[in-house]
Amino acid sequence: MESISDGASVITEDDDRISNLPDDIIHHILSFLDLKYAVQTSALSLKWKHLWTLMPQLNLNSDTFDSLHRFGKFAAHALSNRNSLTEVSTLTLKFRGSLTRPFVTDIVNYAYLRNLKQLTLWHNGTAHELPQCLFVSRTLKHVTLVNPFAMCRSCTPNSAWDFPALETLNLTCIRLGDGSEKNLNLFYKCVNLKDVTLHQCSMKGLEVFNVCAPHLSSFTITEASVLPKVLNMVTPQLETLTASASVAICSEGLAASSNFLRLCLEGFNALEKVNISMSNSRLRKERHVPSLLELFRTLRTVKFLILDVDVIECRVDPVLMRRDKDKVYGHGFKKTFEARASRRNGKKQV
């Protein structure tokens, strides 16, 4: 490092240790930046001029621009100047506005054509049907779709999702289906699916929602706004099930079957652990006792059953309980039973 007369210093090439790092490490560092700022590093030196064009990870956020129009123009310009032979392993796209904007499909299709492995899409804006092109990829392994504005859920198409390589799926505040079909089977083409999480999602209007996934090992459905009448799970390798038995906010306008989880499980001999909670602790728990007992019957062969305090506090009629005791627990129910009371401030074992 060389000193100059005013006391400041100049970084020489030997002192620029970041630039001397291998390109893959620099790309990893740049992966934590929005693409807008990664592109700006091209002004640092000749070495950095083209480094951003070889990044396999792309982060795009409309909040870094003062308008969606400018964001769309930047995205188109940046992708057109990116090295066309470099694959895209990860795409994170966050934006406010309509899903019908052309740049949404343009960006996603660009990444799909370059063997995308992981997609994270955050959309905060007007509810629309998610574009069909989002649900067709031969290489995608991990998908996260989030609409943080719970009152304005975007809906998925009714057709099956064509993700043969998909392993993990995380959906938050998404409506499954557009309501025109009563029976949906979205995942049967996702033959390698292993982990599914549905949080604050809606299945409004559905009689049956099918989960057909031969290799699925973990399934989570929590704080749903509307449940289907039947959640039909054809998942022979399922090991862990986590579920909110009731909807987050009970609606008097919904049928009781749309307010409480009703499972149909086929060939679930691998099921080890089930965690059941109630999304709404203020609801009239006694109204759901018959449905809760029916759920216990369905789950009578599991090895570990974990219940939160709101499930435990449901008032069961003693006569009904004695009558249904054998039906609920059955001969196959394991002796190991865990009932845990959980609150937002922690858990305690009962």
N, C-alpha and C positions, 0 to 999 in steps of 0.2 A: 504494500500500500504506500503510495507516494503522498507527501504533504505539500501543500501550497501555502503561499504567504499569508492568507487570511485565516489560517488555522484549520480550514476544511481539509478533506482528504479525497483522493481519487482512487476508486477501486480498479486495480490492474487486472489483466486477464488471469493471472495466477491466483488472485484473491477471489475470483468469481467461481466459488465452489459449486454453486447450483448448476451453472452452465456446463460444468465439467462432469456432472452426473450422467449416467447412461440415459438414453432417450426414454426407455420404458419407465424409469423412475420419475423422470420429469413429467411424462404423461400421467402417471399416477397422481402427482402433485396437482397438475392442472385439472384432473378429474373432479377435484373439490370446488372448482370455480365454475360459475356460469359461463357459457360459451362466449358471451359478450366480452367478458374480461379475459378469457383465454386468448381470444383473437387479438386483444390489445397488447399481449406480450410479444407480438411479432415486431413491435417497434423497439424492443430492447437491444437487439443485435442481429447480425446476419444469421447466427446459429438459431435464434429463436424465430426467425421470419416464417419458417414453414413448419415448426414443431406442432403447432395447434392443428394443422391439417392432417396430422397422422394420429390424432387422439382417438382411441376406440370407445371412449365414454363421452356422451354428449349430455349437457345440462342446459335446458332452455327454459327461461322464466320470463313471462310477459311483464312482470312487475318491475323489471329493470328498464322498461321503456315507458314513455309517456302516452303511448297509444298502441292499440293492437295492430294498426296499419304499419307502424314503424317496426314493431316486433316481427310481423310477417315478412316485411321486406328484408330485414336483417337475416332472418332464418334462411330465406331463399338464397340470399347472396352468400352467406357463410357455407351452406351445404354445397352450393355450386363450385366453390373454391376449395373445398376439402379434397384431399387425395382420394380419387375415385376407387382405388384398389384397396383402401384400408377398410376393414370390417368395422361394424358398430356393435360392440358387445353389450353396452348399456345405454338406454335412453331414458332421461327424466324430463318430462314435459309438464310445466306448470303454467296455467294461464287463466285469465278471467275473460268471460265472454261466451259466445255461442260455439257449440261443437260443430256447427255447420260451416265455420270459417275454413276456406280451402287449405290454409297452412297446416291445419291439424292432420288431414289425410296426407298431405304432401310430405310432412316431416316423418310421420309414421311409416309410410310406404318407402321412403328413402332408407330408413333404418331396416325395415323388413328385407329389402333387396340386398342388404349387406349383412345378412345372417345375424340379426339381433337375437340376443339371449335373454335380456332382462328389460322389461318395460315398466315404468312408473308414470302414471298419468294422473295429475291433479287438475281437476276442473272446477272452477268456482263461478257459476253463472247460471244462465237460463237453462231449465231442463229441456233436453232434447234426447232423441234416440241416438245412442252411440253409433258411429258409422260401422257398417258391416265389415269394412276392410280391417278394422281393428282386431277382428276375431278369426283371422286366417293367417297363420304363420307356421312354417315347417320347422323352424329353429328355436322359437321362443320357449324358454324354460321357466321363467318367473314373471308373473304379471301382478301389478298392484294398480287398482283403479279406485280413486278417491274423489268424492264430491263433498267437500267440507261443509257445504250449506245443506243441512239435513232436510230443510223444508222444500227443497227443489231438486229432487232426485232425478238424475238422468237414467233412462231405461236402456236395457240391452235389446238387441234383436231377438226374435223368437227362434231363429234357426240355430242349429248346433254349432258350437265353437270348434273350429278346426285347428287344434293345437296338439298335434301328435307327440311333441317333445315336452309339453308343459308338465312341470313338477309341483310348483307352488302357485296358489291363487289367493289373492287378498282383495276383497271388495269392501268398501266403506261408503254407506249412503248411496247405494246403487239400487235401482228397481230392476228386478229380474223379469224380463218380458215386458211387453207393452200393454198387457191386459186383454188382448184380443184372443189369446189361447187359454184354455183351461188346464191343459196338461203340457208341461215343458220337460224336455230332457236335453239340457244344454251341454253336458259334459261327456257324453258317451264317446266322442271322438278323441277326448283327452286321455288316451290309454295309459299314459305314464304319470298321471296325476297322483300325488302323494299327500299333499297338505292343502286344505281349503279353509279359509276364514271368511265368514260373512258377518260384518258388523254394521248394525243399524240399517240393514237392507230391507227392502219391501218386496213381498210376493203377492201384491194385491191382485185379486181376481183369479188366483190360481186354485184349482181344485187339488191338483197333484203337482208337486215339484220333485222330479226324479234326480237322484245323484247316482249315476252308474259309472263307477270307476274301479276297475279290478285291482289296482295297486294302492288305492287310497288308504293311508294309515292314520291320518288325523283329520278330524272335521270339527270346526267351531262355528256356531251360529249364536250370536249374542245381540240383545237389544233390538230385535227386529221390530219394525213399525207395523208390519202386517205379515202374518204367517199363512202358509197354504193350509188347506184342510188336512192334507196328508203330505208329510215329507217322506218320500219313498227312497230308501237307501239300499242300493245293490252294491255293496262294498265288502266283499269277503275277507279282505285283509285289514279292515278297520280295527285299530287298537285303542284309540283315544277319541272320546266324544265329549265336547264341551258345549253346553247349550243353556240359553235362557229359556225356561219353559213357557214363559208368558211374554207378550209383547211389551215394549217399553212404555207405551201409553195406551191403555185399554180404551177402545172406542165403542160407545153404545151402538153406533151404527153398523158395527161389524158383527158377524155371527160369532158365537162363542168359539167355534172351531178355528176362526181366524185370529183369535186372541191367545190360544194356547197350543203348545207344540204337540202334535200327534205324529208319532214315528211309525213307520213300517220298515222293519229291518229284515233282510233276506240273507241267510247264510253268514251271520256275524259271529262265528265261533272264535275269531281272533280277538274279539273285543275284551280289553283288559280293564279300562278305566273310564268312568263316566262322571262328569262334573256338572251338576244341575243347579241352576240359580233361578231367581225370579227377577225380571228386569225392573219391575215396579213394586217397591216395598209397600206402597200405600194402597194397593188395590185390595178389594175384598177377597181375602185369601180363601175363605170357605167356599166360594163359588167355583173354585178350580180344583177342589179336592177330588171329585170323581175323575177328572182328566188326569190329575197327578197320579192317582192309583192305577189308572190305565197305563200311564207311562212307566210306572214301576213294573207292571206285569211284562211289558215289552222288554224291559232291561233286567229281567230276573236272573239271567245267567252270567252277568258281569262279575268280575272278581273284586273290583273296587268301585264303590258308589260314594261320591262326595256331594253333600248337600249344603247349601248356604242356609243361614238362619231363617230366612223368609220361607223357605220350603219346610223347614222343621216346625215352624210356628203355625203352619196351616192346621186349622182345627178339623180333626177327623172324628166323625161320629163313632163312638166305641162299638156300637152294634155293627156298623158297616165295616169297621176295621177287623172285628172278630170273624165276620162272615167272609171277608176277602183275604184273610191272613195267608191262607195256603196259596191262593191265586196270585197274590202280590209277590211273595217270596219264593214259593215253589221249592221243589226238592233240589233244583240245580243251583240255587242261590248260594254263593260262597259264604263261608263264615266270616271272612274278613270284610268288615263294613266300616266305613269312615263317614262320620257326620261332622262337618266343620261349619261353624258359624263364621260368616264373613261379612265384614262391614267395610266401608270405604277407608276406615282408618286402620285396617288390619284384619287378621284372622285369629280365631282361637279354636281349639279343639274341644268338642263336647264329649 
